[in-house]
C-alpha cells in the first residue's frame, strides 16, 4: 500500500488516462490477477 500511495502521489497531476495506464504498467506487469482501477478527479462546481 505504501508503494501504491507513493506512486499515485507522483502521478496525481497527470491526466486520468495516463494516471491509470502508468499504475497498470507499474503494478500489473508481473501480476497474474485481474486488475481494475477506478480513478475519479473531482472538479470544482460551476460558478
C-alpha positions as CSV (number, residue, x, y, z in Angstrom):
1,X,0.0,0.0,0.0
2,X,2.9,2.4,0.7
3,X,4.3,1.8,-2.7
4,X,0.9,2.5,-4.3
5,X,0.5,5.7,-2.2
6,X,3.9,7.0,-3.3
7,X,3.2,6.2,-7.0
8,X,-0.3,7.8,-7.0
9,X,1.2,10.9,-5.4
10,X,3.8,11.1,-8.2
11,X,1.2,10.8,-10.9
12,X,-1.5,13.0,-9.2
13,X,-1.3,15.8,-11.7
14,X,-1.3,13.6,-14.8
15,X,-4.4,13.2,-17.0
16,X,-6.5,10.3,-15.7
17,X,-5.8,8.1,-18.7
18,X,-2.0,8.5,-18.1
19,X,-2.5,8.0,-14.4
20,X,-4.3,4.7,-14.9
21,X,-2.0,3.5,-17.6
22,X,1.1,4.1,-15.5
23,X,-0.4,2.4,-12.5
24,X,-1.3,-0.7,-14.6
25,X,2.2,-0.7,-16.2
26,X,3.9,-0.4,-12.8
27,X,1.7,-2.8,-10.7
28,X,0.2,-5.1,-13.3
29,X,3.1,-6.1,-15.4
30,X,4.2,-9.0,-13.2
31,X,0.7,-9.9,-11.8
32,X,-1.4,-12.9,-12.9
33,X,-4.5,-11.5,-11.3
34,X,-7.0,-9.2,-13.0
35,X,-6.7,-5.6,-12.0
36,X,-9.4,-2.9,-12.1
37,X,-8.8,0.8,-11.4
38,X,-11.4,3.4,-10.7
39,X,-10.0,6.9,-10.8
40,X,-12.0,10.0,-10.1
41,X,-10.8,13.5,-10.1
42,X,-13.3,16.0,-8.6
43,X,-13.9,19.2,-10.3
44,X,-15.0,22.5,-8.7
45,X,-18.7,23.3,-9.0
46,X,-19.6,25.7,-11.8
47,X,-19.8,29.3,-10.8
